[in-house]
């Protein structure tokens, strides 16, 4: 008999996500050039304390998106809570809509490799 998994609340999920972001750094991206900007912008990348990419998002209503790293975000949360993909996505979508003020999009998990991004 398979043991039942415990239900994960949105609050527990959000707390675990924010723990991943502890000691992270935000970098603003110039939307016209794609380069790092000293000025605040709606395009933001978040790196962990090792300088490794965690998330990339844009809060511009005309071009909003939210990308997150598979190994450093998805796998950590999935392992912690034993979530199925269909359970994970609504929790992540709710977090993104409330915490990052983006709507009308679904967070996209990104797998990276040495040559760049793969979805």
C-alpha positions in Angstrom: 0.0 0.0 0.0 1.4 3.4 -1.0 1.6 5.9 1.9 -0.5 9.1 1.5 1.4 12.3 0.9 0.8 15.2 3.1 -1.0 18.2 1.6 1.3 21.2 1.0 -0.1 24.6 1.8 0.6 27.7 -0.3 2.3 29.3 2.7 4.6 26.3 3.2 5.5 26.3 -0.5 6.1 30.1 -0.5 8.3 29.8 2.6 10.5 27.1 1.1 10.8 29.0 -2.2 11.9 32.1 -0.3 14.5 30.0 1.6 16.0 29.1 -1.8 16.4 32.8 -2.5 18.1 33.7 0.8 21.4 35.4 0.2 20.5 35.8 -3.5 21.3 38.9 -5.6 18.9 40.7 -8.0 20.3 42.0 -11.3 18.3 44.5 -13.4 18.4 43.9 -17.1 18.0 46.7 -19.7 15.0 45.5 -21.8 16.4 47.2 -25.0 19.9 45.7 -24.9 19.6 42.6 -22.6 22.6 43.8 -20.7 22.9 44.4 -17.0 21.6 47.8 -16.0 22.5 50.0 -13.0 18.9 51.5 -13.2 15.9 49.6 -11.9 14.0 47.9 -14.7 11.1 45.5 -15.0 13.4 42.7 -16.2 15.2 41.0 -13.3 17.5 38.0 -12.9 18.1 36.5 -9.5 21.4 34.7 -8.8 22.2 32.5 -5.7 25.2 33.3 -3.4 27.4 31.3 -5.8 26.4 33.5 -8.7 24.3 30.8 -10.3 21.1 31.6 -12.1 17.9 30.9 -10.2 15.1 32.9 -11.7 14.5 35.4 -14.5 11.3 37.5 -14.7 9.7 40.5 -16.3 6.8 42.4 -14.7 6.0 44.5 -17.7 2.3 43.7 -18.4 2.9 43.7 -22.1 5.7 41.1 -21.8 5.5 39.4 -18.4 7.2 36.1 -17.9 8.7 34.0 -15.1 11.4 31.4 -15.7 13.0 29.3 -13.0 15.9 26.9 -12.9 14.9 23.2 -12.9 17.7 21.9 -10.6 18.1 24.8 -8.2 14.4 25.6 -7.8 12.0 23.0 -9.1 13.9 19.9 -7.9 14.6 21.4 -4.5 10.9 22.1 -3.9 9.7 18.9 -5.6 12.0 16.8 -3.4 11.1 18.7 -0.2 7.4 18.2 -0.7 7.2 15.1 -2.9 5.1 17.0 -5.4 3.9 15.8 -8.7 4.3 18.2 -11.6 0.5 18.8 -11.7 0.6 19.7 -8.0 3.7 21.9 -8.3 2.5 24.2 -11.1 -0.6 25.8 -9.4 1.5 26.5 -6.3 4.2 28.1 -8.3 1.7 30.1 -10.4 0.0 31.4 -7.2 3.4 32.4 -5.7 4.4 34.2 -8.9 1.2 36.1 -9.3 1.2 37.3 -5.7 4.9 37.8 -4.9 6.1 39.0 -8.3 2.9 40.7 -9.4 2.7 39.0 -12.8 -0.5 37.7 -14.3 -1.7 35.9 -17.4 1.3 33.7 -17.7 2.5 30.3 -16.4 5.9 30.0 -14.8 8.2 28.1 -17.1 10.9 25.7 -15.8 14.2 26.0 -17.6 16.9 23.4 -17.9 20.4 24.9 -18.5 23.4 23.4 -20.0 26.9 24.6 -20.9 25.6 26.1 -24.2 22.6 28.0 -22.9 19.0 27.5 -22.1 16.8 24.6 -23.0 13.1 24.4 -22.1 
